[in-house]
Amino acid sequence: MGFNVEHDSLASKVRGDVRLCCCIISGGVYENLLFFPVIQLIKDRYPGVQIDVVASPRGKQVYEVNKNVRWANVYDPDEDFPEPAEYVNMIGLLKNRYYDFILSTKLAGLGHETFLFMTSTQDKVSYVYPNVNAAGAGLLLIETFTSPTMNLSERGYHMFDEMEEWLGRPFRSVPRHLVSPLRVSISKKLRAYVEEKYSNVGVRKGGFVVIHGIETDYVASMRSKGDSDSLLPIQVWVEIVKGLGMQNSFVEIQVYRVKPCYLQYILLACGNRGVKPLFVIPHKKVREDVEEVVGNDTHILFITTPGQLATLVDDAIGVIATNTAALQLANAHNKPRPFFLNSLRCFFFSIALFSSEEKANTFVPNAREKRCSIIASSTGKLIDIDVESVKNAVGIFEGSKVFA
C-alpha cells in the first residue's frame, strides 16, 4: 500500500478554517491553568476544531479538568538543552498529526522558531523575546507577539493578552470573539475519588475551608513563576487559623427581592457551624512539620494534582490561599455554592494573600466581582502579612467560631 498525502481544500485555506490545532505552553500548573481562556477562545472561534497541547509534566496534569483538549503530550518547552531523542521524537509526533495551526507561549528565538517550522504546520504563531534574542524569530512565523518582560508569567492573569487579541480579531465576515473567563470542568469519577479522600481525614462536603500555600521546596506547590514570594511558613498559617477560630464564619449573603429589585450584601454571624480548616500539603513529608506546629488532631490532606485540588476547592465552603493555583481555581467555578439560612441565600468567598497590592491587582483583577477578598502586605513581603487584616476580611463578630 502506498502513502497518500492529505490535501487541504482551497476553500478551507481561503476561509481560514482550522481543524487541528496544537498549543505549546510554557510554564507549570499555574501558567497552563491561565491558558484555559485561550483554549476556549480557539474553540469558539473555530467550531469543531480539535485541540492538542504540549506542556511540561506538571503542566500536563491541568488538562484533567479541561474538556476542550483532545490530547495532552509531555514535553518541557522550557528545557534549554533537551535530550536529542526527545527533541526529534516530538518533532516527528507533531509533524505526523498534520496540524493546521500551532501556537506557542514560549519566548521564541531562532532555535524555538526552527522547532516550530520543522513540524510542517501551516500557520505558526509564538511569543518572542523582547531583546536581541528575538533576532530572526519572525522569519518562519506568520505572527509574533513581543513579551514586555523576559518572564511572561509576571503579567499575571492577563499574561496572554496579545495572543487573545489576535485570535479574537474580526476576520472577513467573522465578528470579534470575546475572551471567556477561566472555567474548569470536573468529572464524576474525579469528584467521587476526592470526596472519599477528604472524608477519610474527618471533614465533610461543605464543612471545611481549604488552606493552601504552605511554604515548601516541592514542585507541587502550584505557585506562579511570576511571583517568587507566594508561600507562607506553617507558623504564620497557624496564627491566621487561630485568629479566625475565635471569630465568626465568613459568609456573604445575597438578599433578592422582586419589587423593588435590588441586591444587598451583608455579613452575618453564623455561630459555631462545625467548619474546619483543611491544610493541603504538596508532599507527605510536610505532614510532620504541620502536625508538629498545629497538633496531631489537625485535618491534613495530601494533594499534588490540580484536578484533585479543583475538586477539593469546589466542595469547600471557602478558600484561604496565597498566590497559588488554588486561588485561581476558587475564582474559576461559575456556579455559586450557596446554603440557605432563614430563607436567605448565602455565598462563601475566597481570601487571597499577596505580598503587595500590585501583585494582587495583576493576578486577581476584578476581585470584588469574583467574591474574592484581597489582603496585601504593607512591606512588600508576604511573611509580614497582617493577620488582623485577614480577620477583618472575613467579618469580625465576637462570640462565635469559624472552626470547630
Order of alpha helices (4+ residues) and beta strands (2+ residues): alpha-beta-alpha-alpha-beta-alpha-beta-alpha-beta-alpha-beta-beta-alpha-alpha-beta-alpha-beta-beta-beta-alpha-beta-alpha-beta-alpha-beta-beta-beta-alpha-beta-alpha
